[in-house]
Amino acid sequence: MRADRLVSLVLLLRQHGRLPATALARELEVSTRTVLRDIEALSAAGVPVYAERGRHGGFALLPGFRTELTGLNHDEALALLVAGSRRGAQAFGLGSALASAMLKVVDALPESYRDTAAGAAERLLIDPEIDLLSRRLVAEEAPDTIVAEVLRAVLAGHKLRIHYAAVNQTPEWRTVDPIGLVTVRDRGYLLATRSGADRTYRLSRILTAQELAEPAQRPDRVDLDRAWQERSTRFRTGGDQVTVLVRMDPARREDLVGTALAVLSEEADPDGRLRLEVTFQDHRHAEWALWQLSTSAEALAPQWLRDSLRDRAAAIVARYGG
């Protein structure tokens, strides 16, 4: 929206002083022509913005033009700036809004807090794109247009029609009653009901979304945290779960437990190795988890899992045996 862009333009000039039109255009992701029109609109509205010509010229505000945000102390400002570094807003298509909000917070801080809070926030990194082994932590992405449509329906309380591609299924159109949005490890989920039954949809699998005019059938208030926990529990306890008996190196216990749904029993063998009975979501989950542990763990049962791991290992040997 143009009003938001005009506010962002003023805040950029407040923080950086003089900026050329090309720099403003780059920051606002618009053309230089648009920046010039916005500058003209600000001047007409009484904002004291002026141009300085020359090689190092640009646009600037008259000294002293600013807004004040009272009652915000250093720690509160720091909390807001650190929160602004998180990527959760990206999952709901609010990345640009978050950036604009953080810009306004910094600009509105009292002079005594601004530099110290912004400097401290630079020393705190949350959710980097890669881990210590340089493995990229790829977040699932959904098109902004789809996320925006879903968000509008959620906030307006309207029914939503989605073209959804479930795993290993042909995409289908579904009309749902949206309850709320949840982001977990950079994955966005839509909590909804369909014909009265609870449904959870991953945003990245929604191919098309259409907000409908019809009001959604949903309660006036919702406890999203509780709803998410209940659905997570049903997910973990449903489906084609399998139980596996594993004998393993104690040093790798957390690696196994961290991927299993539940630990049913655990005891130590005389030689110090652990014997655990654990559950996994399905056959593929169990095979993947044990394969990651290599020779640090041995699946004692069921037999199909032992056979599957043996066949996979044999295929690797055949590939590299020559």
Secondary structure, 3 states (H helix, E strand, C coil): CHHHHHHHHHHHHHHHCCECHHHHHHHHCCCHHHHHHHHHHHHHCCCCEEEECCCCCEEEECCCCCCCCCCCCHHHHHHHHHHCCCCHHHHCCCHHHHHHHHHHHHHHCCHHHHHHHHHHHCCCCCCCCECCCCCECCCCCCCHHHHHHHHHHHHHCEEEEEEECCCCCCCEEEEEEEEEEEEECCEEEEEEEECCEEEEEEHHHEEEEEEEEEECCCCCCCCHHHHHHHHHHHHHHCCCCEEEEEEECHHHHHHHHCCCCEEEEEEECCCCCEEEEEEECCHHHHHHHHHHCHHHEEEEECHHHHHHHHHHHHHHHHHHCC
